[in-house]
Amino acid sequence: MRSPAGSSPAATGRGPDLLEQVDYRLALTPEEKEEIYNLRYRAYLREGAVKESPAQRVTDQYDDLPNSWTFGVYVGGELYSSVRISLLTSEWRQSCSAEAFGEILFPLLDQGKVIVDPARFVADPDKVRRLPELPYVTLRLAYMACEYFNADLGLAIVRAEHQAFYRRVFLHETIAEPRMFPGLLKPVGLMAADFPRLKERVFERYPMMRSTAFERRMLFDRPGFAQVPAGLMIASNEVTSIVPQTRRPSVHQAE
């Protein structure tokens, strides 16, 4: 769908019509999914994150789960980037981050936390320079998901060299040091942000992260995944930190 939030001024300086150029499309057909899987491969290969493969595609067991939404971000009808959004609840516990950092996330889910887990964020290496705001435009989907599902936490599973961006823009903090993840050649760490507490600060600095209820519903409405009632959430002021208070296990970054 074309973003209807184009009237919001762009914090990155491009102008108020930036989002009018963007189409967020949920990948539904085999052709749409394959285009995104190919994009993942090209982006990861350019970064040295995967080995060369004759299939030239990257997919995993989480792509077609009921609690996952894989989006393509299109500009001028061309695929520029993609991200997969997974919703984690006490009932739905499968995602990339849950697999890699279950000892941290499962106790939070047991407490009734609702967590949005964006993963497989990739940008076309041949187009990314045309749109410097592409990371903001793409990760806006994660912010919309947090808003739609009344999330307690928004995650980021990223390499060490990308953590500064998430810390600066989304006010994330690192809750697990980088470790190896199946299928990738470089370790990834886990970051998180207390969405209810921090969202207004992010909206103030980056107004383009705002969205309308209509836009969020058009993107994330799915049978069996109604909006989580905000009254069921544990109040954010009941927890002083999103970092688990139990002793963190020792994690050794791969050489």
Secondary structure, 3 states (H helix, E strand, C coil): CECCCCCCCCCCCCCCCHHHHEEEEECCCHHHHHHHHHHHHHHHHHHCCCCCCCCCCCCCCCCCCCCEEEEEEEECCEEEEEEEEEEECCCCCCCHHHHHCHHHHHHHHHCCCCEEEEEEEEECCCCHHHCCCHHHHHHHHHHHHHHHCCCCEEEEEECHHHHHHHHHHCCCEEEEEEECCCCCCCCEEEEEEEHHHHHHHHHHHCHHHCCCHHHHHHHHCCCCCCCCCHHHCCCHHHCCCCCCCCCCCCCCCCC
